[in-house]
Amino acid sequence: MGLFNIGVEGQYGLAAYVAAVFAGGMFLPGPLNIVVATLLAMVVGAAWAGIAALLKVYRGVSEVITTLMLNAIAPIIVTHFHNKYGEQTGYDIRTTPLTGSNTVSGWAPYGVNGGEIWTLGLLAVAVGVGFWLLLNRTRLGFDLRASGLSPSAASASGVSAKKMVIVAMLLSGAVAGLVWIPDLFGHAHTYSDASFAGGLGFTGLAVALLGRNRAGGMAFGALLFAWLTSQSDALQIDTDIAPQIVEITQGICVLAVVVAYELVQRYRARSEQKAVAAAVPEAVAA
């Protein structure tokens, strides 16, 4: 769609807190509680992204600006309610911990400390497959891509470009709401300053750029970033290399791909221009 949702960080942070509060209340039986909490996280993420979508469509405000501002507002809201209604445990405040059937165990095929794979991490695979199918095998996906390439042409063919902006942002926010769900039910079991993992939204943006918004490319980028991150502690312990070198390497990877992609695009554009320029005299002569 040509949109840039910078607000993933705020969307998944707010969604994670709401999901943790609901799941901690244990209003429903275990498996159903997990499903409803997951759906609630998607709804919250979509609603928070929807604010930026409505401002984009009806007021022409750039989604980059609004999502950045919403990133700043979301943690303030979470902190207010978390400090007011959370459980005090020592120096930390947390939501009601999940127990028993309200959690989803993982598996540790490598048998090493920190090597557990969360079962709900499979949500990422499901979303990746769904993302590819939606964009490449459905009418909605075609309308989304057409609206992104040329809103005027899409409107002329009966597609509402404004509606597609809202749909795209809502879908993006819903996916953002899933970011911390595997950790919540598989490992943390509660929301607190100590257990919540921040910064994943911006990491996801880097992975999307690295994978050029293709499902397969983003899967490769995510695995690459995960592997580099897992090596940071080992580098510091075994070789006394600062762990920040991993972040530098990740940044270089993204920059290299973005620059290479831009160069390829420019080369293609120039090649097409030369082909058109060469064909015009021949057409005139004919």
WOSUL-V171232 format. One record per backbone hydrogen bond with DSSP energy under -1.0 kcal/mol. CO is the residue of the C=O (numbers start at 1). NH is the residue of the N-H. If there is no record, write none. Layout:
BEGIN
CO | NH
CO | NH
END
This chain:
BEGIN
4 | 6
7 | 11
8 | 12
9 | 13
10 | 14
11 | 15
12 | 16
13 | 17
14 | 18
15 | 19
16 | 20
17 | 21
18 | 22
19 | 23
20 | 24
21 | 25
23 | 26
29 | 33
30 | 34
31 | 35
32 | 36
33 | 37
34 | 38
35 | 39
36 | 40
37 | 41
38 | 42
39 | 43
40 | 44
41 | 45
42 | 46
43 | 47
44 | 48
45 | 49
46 | 50
49 | 53
50 | 54
51 | 55
52 | 56
53 | 57
54 | 58
55 | 59
55 | 61
62 | 66
63 | 67
64 | 68
65 | 69
66 | 70
67 | 71
68 | 72
69 | 73
70 | 74
73 | 77
74 | 78
75 | 79
76 | 80
77 | 81
78 | 82
79 | 83
80 | 84
81 | 85
82 | 86
87 | 94
89 | 92
92 | 89
94 | 87
99 | 102
100 | 103
107 | 117
112 | 115
117 | 107
118 | 121
119 | 122
120 | 123
121 | 124
122 | 126
123 | 127
124 | 128
125 | 129
126 | 130
127 | 131
128 | 132
129 | 133
130 | 134
131 | 135
132 | 136
133 | 137
138 | 142
139 | 143
140 | 144
141 | 145
142 | 146
143 | 147
144 | 148
145 | 149
146 | 150
150 | 154
151 | 155
152 | 156
153 | 157
154 | 159
155 | 158
160 | 164
161 | 165
162 | 166
163 | 167
164 | 168
165 | 169
166 | 170
167 | 171
168 | 172
169 | 173
170 | 174
171 | 175
172 | 176
173 | 177
175 | 178
176 | 179
178 | 181
180 | 184
181 | 185
182 | 186
183 | 187
183 | 188
184 | 189
185 | 104
189 | 98
191 | 95
192 | 196
199 | 203
200 | 204
201 | 205
202 | 206
203 | 207
204 | 208
205 | 209
206 | 210
207 | 211
208 | 213
211 | 214
214 | 218
215 | 219
216 | 220
217 | 221
218 | 222
219 | 223
220 | 224
221 | 225
222 | 226
223 | 227
224 | 228
225 | 229
226 | 230
227 | 231
229 | 232
231 | 235
232 | 236
233 | 237
234 | 238
235 | 239
235 | 241
242 | 245
243 | 246
244 | 248
245 | 249
246 | 250
247 | 251
248 | 252
249 | 253
250 | 254
251 | 255
252 | 256
253 | 257
254 | 258
255 | 259
256 | 260
257 | 261
258 | 262
259 | 263
260 | 264
261 | 265
262 | 266
263 | 267
264 | 268
265 | 269
266 | 270
267 | 271
268 | 272
269 | 273
270 | 274
271 | 275
272 | 276
273 | 277
274 | 278
275 | 279
276 | 280
279 | 283
280 | 284
281 | 285
282 | 286
END
